[in-house]
Amino acid sequence: MSKLVRLIAVDLDGTLLNEENQISQKNLEAIQYAQANGVEVVIATGRAHFDVQNLIKNTGLKTWIIGANGATIHQPGGELFHSVPINPDDAFHILNWLEQEEYYYEIFSQDSILSPQNGRELLAIEMDRVKSANPEVSIKQLKEAAEKQYSQTGFSFITSYKELCDTNVDVYNILAFSFDEEKLKIGKTQFKQLKDITMVTSAKHNFEFEHKSASKGIALEILANKLELNLADTAAVGDSNNDLSMLRMAGRSAAMGNASKEIKDSCQEVTLTNIEDGVAHFIYSLLRE
């Protein structure tokens, strides 16, 4: 077994999860093999930790979870180890604009995903508009993207973000979602002046905000320190823009076969796609060395 790699950070969507949104038997066995050989496996995702716990509850897996793009780190037993919420003024400034511009959005808090009551209706209207303007667009793909968004665990519906203004709710991540490409472009450039905020994308139709001190890469470094490991002894695998920080931070990095060119160019190697058990392929290749 490799003396080097002591921790492997694995992204979820487009990486560990296949097209059915599940962890394949091969990937599951590879993670269990790594754990049995003393390697720490960490799930690192833009999703909320409680959503991840729900996804893995029937697999028997217990891992550290870097959630909300690095804004939270939860221990294998589920306890919160580290968190970096967005400053409330910045959060409300972003949410106010998203509401005025009629975006579908999600607010990741400690125990729920808060979303506007009319959000899904807004996306349905957008879908119709996009389809009318571009008849060649696959409505099936758009519906699948929306369904994937709605399939997360822990939704709680609000009439407006203003309901949170007098509460102590920690906002870890704000995700905005749109099928309108022009709208996405505008949203991505809107908040460059906010000094304490970073923006990433994790899929074709979204952009996400978190505190500048929250990223998968920073969280990986914090966790490695906690476990008394050198970053040189860590590895990471992912497929999206929100994985870049951890792929650059880890000692070994692999892009999924289904990743974009930018991600592939940023990694030391490219593994198989998420429907070909690319994670298992990467884990076994590391442990065989």
Buried (B, 14 or more C-beta within 10 A) or exposed (E): EBEBBBBBBBBBBBBBBBEEEBBBEBBBBBBBBBBEEEBBBBBBBBBBBBBBBBBBEEBEBBBBBBBBBBBBBBBEEEEEBBBBBBEBEBBBBBBEBBBEEBBBBBBBBBEBBBBBEBBBEBBBEBBEEBBEEEEEBEEEEBEEBBEBBEEBBBBEEBEEBEEBEEEEBBBBBBBBBBBBEEBBEEBBEBBEEBEEBBBBBBBEBBBBBBBBEBBBBBBBBBBBEEBEBEBEBBBBBBBBBBBBBBBBBBBBBBBBBBBEEEBBEBBEEBBBBBEBBBBBBBBBBBBEE
